[in-house]
Amino acid sequence: MDLQRFDSYQGGAGPDFNEHVLHKTILVGDSGVGKTSLLVQFDQGKFIPGSFSATVGIGFTNKVVTVDGARVKLQIWDTAGQERFRSVTHAYYRDAQALLLLYDITNKSSFDNIRAWLTEIHEYAQRDVVIMLLGNKADVSSERVIRSEDGEMLAREYGVPFMETSAKTGMNVELAFLAIAKELKHRAGQQADEPSFQIRDYVESQKKRPSCCSFL
């Protein structure tokens, strides 16, 4: 599947899709960190090596996931990381419920730019938007330049959940999206006397499970 087809691709939508509320999630981060590959891995369960050039503009896919026995509809937007498309990306922040912010563990500049991305998010997105930091390409351990501890430290500084992922192997990809879906579902149906769902605690508890972080 080439990029131009992906930009107009809308997978996972069943006939009853419009009967449910959409939860809008956006993938952001520098160009080349693996946003498109991460989305394809989650949506289709596969990795297509060498098939994507830099995303032009923005594209999306619809995905239905099951959380605590309930169906949650995610509309996941894949954005361009290049500077010339930033103004386009900013327009999509405003009505996003969740943002997955990616860097490449083999690319120091993509990690160094996370603070700039967070500044943009805090400027343009809703105050209560759910943010998750992902260190992608964790399968390329021999080329790692960003330690997992560095990602953890930065996430703690900004008060957001963090995990490392691999769009190639599927490591933690489903967990990242399901954690977001679980948080959004809880917010939508939370009762006044019900304790709030703590997404960081949930992510940490799932990461400690033996099966969560293994390579496929």
Helices and strands as residue ranges (DSSP letters): H 3-7, G 17-19, E 22-29, H 35-44, E 58-67, E 70-79, G 83-85, H 86-93, E 98-104, H 108-112, H 114-124, E 130-136, G 141-143, H 148-158, E 162-164, H 173-189, H 199-207
